[in-house]
Amino acid sequence: MTATGVCVRYAVDATRPTGTCCLCFVDGVKSSVTDVGASKQLVAEHLSSRDTRALMQRAVCLFIESYQLGTCFDLLMDVGLYALDNDR
């Protein structure tokens, strides 16, 4: 993604695997089964770190996978409010 100009900032958890997804396409219809893996462990420290905040301040738009809605809704709300308050 960085080749297209997207700056990615992953939270890394060395004790858990990253997420995986199985996709099935049948007659033009897509179905998926997802294990969000380490992304279940998104923590406030990652989003409030100096590096992450600096990237958010330079960003034109912010994107977070919706898979985290069920595991860290409050953190995503913080990012959404930041984006709203800062025209991102």
Helices and strands as residue ranges (DSSP letters): G 2-4, E 20-26, E 29-35, G 37-41, H 44-48, H 50-58, G 66-70, H 73-85
